[in-house]
Amino acid sequence: MAPKHGPWRAHVVLHDVAERQIDAMSDLDREVLDAAIVRLSLDHRAGTRVESKLEWEYRDDRVRIVYIPTVVGTIILVAYVEVD
């Protein structure tokens, strides 16, 4: 029997600003951020759309991510990240 594939995920692309922010983070902060990015890759609607803009924002207890998904959610451009 062929192995089952995991759930479908969107391709996540980091903007230069987000890459610099991630490069400056500690390993622990990167782990927290990685889990949030995986959630977004599985469902880009996990965040909320910023009113009258293309941007979406995802927040949880420690993470804030500003991103732009493509129309069908196959690619997500991460523009800005924060980890507290």
trRosetta pair geometry for C-beta under 8 A, 3 or more apart (Angstrom, degrees):
i j d omega theta_ij theta_ji phi_ij phi_ji
6 9 7.8 8 108 -24 110 108
7 42 5.7 38 110 -132 135 104
8 42 7.7 121 84 -135 56 59
9 38 7.7 -51 -128 -153 132 64
9 41 4.1 20 -165 148 102 108
9 42 5.8 -42 -106 -78 79 56
10 40 7.5 -68 52 132 123 73
10 41 4.9 -145 51 -150 77 62
10 42 7.9 -124 8 -40 84 14
10 44 5.9 37 -14 -52 158 110
10 69 7.0 -47 -156 -135 166 102
10 73 5.4 -97 -84 156 133 74
10 74 5.5 174 -131 -166 85 21
10 75 6.1 -176 -180 -82 101 14
10 76 5.0 81 119 -16 136 102
11 41 7.8 74 -60 -136 7 105
11 74 6.5 19 18 152 92 70
11 75 5.0 -22 68 -108 97 72
11 76 7.3 176 85 23 46 70
12 37 5.7 72 -147 -179 169 109
12 40 7.1 89 -98 94 123 110
12 41 5.3 -74 -42 -84 114 108
12 75 7.9 157 -89 -161 23 55
12 76 5.0 -22 -111 67 69 102
12 78 6.2 27 -174 -21 100 114
13 75 6.3 10 -3 -173 114 101
13 76 7.0 172 26 83 70 48
13 77 5.2 -26 74 -106 102 64
13 78 7.0 -177 85 17 45 76
14 18 4.5 -132 -163 91 91 117
14 19 4.7 115 128 -62 127 84
14 22 7.0 -53 -146 4 151 141
14 77 8.0 139 -108 -160 12 56
14 78 5.1 -26 -111 63 61 108
15 18 4.8 91 54 9 77 103
15 19 7.1 -141 94 -8 39 88
15 77 6.1 64 -51 174 95 95
15 78 6.4 -137 7 91 84 54
15 79 4.7 32 7 -120 147 50
15 80 7.6 -19 55 -45 129 52
16 19 5.5 -55 -148 34 32 114
16 20 6.5 31 156 -18 66 103
17 20 6.0 -56 -153 35 30 109
17 21 6.5 30 150 -19 64 106
17 79 6.6 22 62 177 121 59
17 80 6.1 -23 113 -90 124 70
18 21 5.5 -53 -148 36 34 113
18 22 6.3 33 155 -18 67 106
18 78 4.7 124 -143 117 172 96
18 79 6.1 167 -41 151 116 11
18 80 6.0 -129 -79 -85 89 18
18 81 5.2 81 -141 -5 91 102
19 22 5.8 -57 -147 38 30 109
19 23 6.3 34 153 -23 64 106
20 23 5.6 -51 -146 33 32 115
20 24 6.6 26 157 -15 63 108
21 24 6.1 -65 -156 38 30 107
21 25 6.9 40 147 -37 63 103
21 80 7.2 81 -12 -154 159 53
21 81 5.1 168 103 60 139 92
21 82 7.6 -72 -177 -78 141 46
22 25 5.5 -46 -154 13 39 120
22 30 6.4 82 -163 -110 89 96
22 33 6.8 -153 -114 104 97 161
22 81 6.4 41 -62 58 86 145
25 29 4.0 -122 -174 89 112 125
25 30 5.1 141 104 -56 125 80
25 33 6.9 -2 169 -4 175 142
25 83 6.3 59 -130 37 130 131
26 29 4.7 96 54 8 78 102
26 30 7.0 -138 96 -6 42 87
27 30 5.5 -54 -149 35 34 114
27 31 6.6 39 152 -23 65 101
28 31 5.7 -50 -154 29 33 113
28 32 6.8 31 150 -16 64 103
29 32 5.7 -53 -152 36 37 112
29 33 6.2 34 151 -16 68 108
29 83 4.2 141 -160 94 101 149
30 33 5.6 -56 -143 42 33 111
30 34 6.0 42 154 -29 66 104
31 34 5.6 -48 -144 29 29 116
31 35 6.9 31 156 -20 60 100
32 35 6.2 -55 -159 29 30 110
32 36 7.0 24 148 -13 62 107
32 62 5.4 -51 175 100 142 138
32 63 6.1 -172 141 -61 99 111
32 83 5.4 121 85 -144 124 129
33 36 5.7 -60 -155 38 37 111
33 37 6.2 35 151 -20 71 106
33 63 5.9 148 -104 -119 61 123
33 65 7.7 124 -150 -73 88 113
33 81 5.9 51 -139 -178 130 138
33 83 5.3 -86 -59 -65 101 129
34 37 5.7 -55 -146 37 32 110
34 38 6.4 36 154 -22 65 103
35 38 5.7 -51 -151 32 31 114
35 39 6.8 36 149 -21 62 102
36 39 5.6 -49 -154 31 36 115
36 40 6.7 33 150 -15 65 103
36 58 6.4 152 178 122 110 131
36 60 6.3 -152 -105 15 115 125
36 63 4.3 -127 -53 111 162 167
36 65 6.1 168 134 -22 127 133
37 40 5.6 -53 -150 38 36 111
37 41 6.3 39 150 -23 67 104
37 65 7.1 152 -82 -103 72 159
37 78 6.9 -31 -118 -75 109 149
38 41 5.6 -52 -146 34 33 113
38 42 6.6 30 155 -17 64 105
39 42 6.0 -61 -155 37 30 108
39 43 7.0 -42 168 45 65 86
39 46 5.3 126 144 -138 102 177
39 58 7.6 157 93 -169 115 147
40 43 7.2 -96 -143 71 27 49
40 44 5.9 47 -175 -110 76 53
40 46 5.7 -121 -95 43 58 125
40 47 6.9 13 -109 -21 105 108
40 58 5.8 -102 -80 -42 116 164
40 65 6.7 -90 -49 93 151 153
40 67 6.5 84 -169 31 151 167
40 76 5.9 155 142 175 114 171
40 78 7.9 107 96 -83 158 106
41 44 7.8 26 -109 -67 18 75
41 76 6.6 -130 -94 21 61 138
42 46 7.8 59 73 -40 84 130
43 46 4.9 104 94 -44 97 94
43 73 8.0 -16 -153 -172 36 147
44 47 7.5 -44 172 26 53 96
44 56 7.1 112 167 53 88 166
44 67 7.6 -124 -150 109 96 130
44 69 3.9 83 179 -94 151 151
44 73 4.2 -159 19 -136 133 107
44 76 5.5 -171 -108 -87 115 120
45 73 7.5 -51 -29 -98 83 141
46 58 5.8 34 101 -120 95 119
47 56 4.4 114 93 155 127 106
47 57 5.3 -175 -177 88 123 31
47 58 3.4 -90 -83 -72 110 73
47 59 7.4 95 -129 1 89 59
47 65 7.1 -111 -81 77 140 94
47 67 7.0 140 15 43 159 106
48 56 6.6 169 85 -159 26 81
48 57 5.9 -22 60 61 77 82
48 58 7.9 145 12 -86 60 45
49 53 7.6 179 172 69 81 73
49 55 7.6 134 -157 95 59 46
49 56 5.2 -49 -98 -102 52 81
50 53 4.4 -17 94 55 107 120
50 55 4.5 7 24 84 130 94
50 56 6.6 -158 -8 -101 80 24
50 57 5.8 80 -60 -16 97 105
50 66 7.9 16 -37 -140 135 98
54 68 5.2 26 132 -131 105 112
55 66 5.6 -9 -168 -173 123 97
55 67 7.1 131 -155 70 72 26
55 68 5.7 -62 -102 -77 54 84
55 79 7.0 -64 -120 28 111 145
56 66 7.4 159 80 -156 45 50
56 67 5.5 -29 64 71 93 78
56 68 6.9 147 13 -97 84 34
56 69 6.3 10 7 -2 138 98
57 64 6.9 -15 -169 -166 98 87
57 65 7.1 158 -155 82 50 51
57 66 5.4 -19 -101 -102 78 68
57 67 7.8 149 -92 23 31 69
58 63 7.2 -10 114 116 95 105
58 64 7.2 160 85 -153 57 39
58 65 4.5 -3 55 55 103 100
58 67 6.9 8 -1 15 107 116
59 63 6.9 180 -144 92 41 61
59 64 5.1 0 -103 -104 84 75
59 65 7.9 -168 -69 24 45 64
60 63 5.2 23 44 45 92 93
62 83 5.7 24 149 -158 97 73
62 84 5.2 -140 -150 56 66 77
63 81 7.4 -33 -161 -163 91 88
63 82 6.9 149 -157 83 44 63
63 83 5.6 -12 -100 -103 71 73
63 84 7.9 -142 -63 17 31 76
64 80 7.8 -23 118 117 93 96
64 81 7.1 152 86 -158 60 42
64 82 4.2 9 51 50 102 108
65 78 6.0 -52 -167 -140 109 104
65 80 7.2 159 -156 87 42 60
65 81 5.3 -3 -106 -108 75 77
65 82 7.8 -151 -65 28 44 65
66 78 7.6 111 78 -163 50 58
66 79 4.9 -57 102 67 97 103
66 80 4.1 20 40 50 113 104
66 81 7.8 -138 24 -64 69 41
67 76 5.3 10 173 179 133 100
67 77 6.2 160 -161 82 74 50
67 78 4.8 -34 -101 -104 102 54
67 79 6.2 173 -100 8 37 82
68 76 7.3 158 78 -159 41 55
68 77 4.6 -9 57 58 93 105
68 79 6.5 59 -8 -31 96 117
69 73 4.9 -4 177 -111 130 64
69 75 7.3 151 -156 87 55 49
69 76 4.9 -24 -100 -104 74 80
69 77 7.8 -168 -78 22 26 69
70 73 6.4 -149 65 -53 74 13
70 74 5.5 -35 59 46 132 75
70 75 4.6 60 -17 50 122 86
70 76 7.6 -107 0 -69 74 42
73 76 7.3 9 -158 -64 63 93
78 81 6.4 18 168 -53 119 105
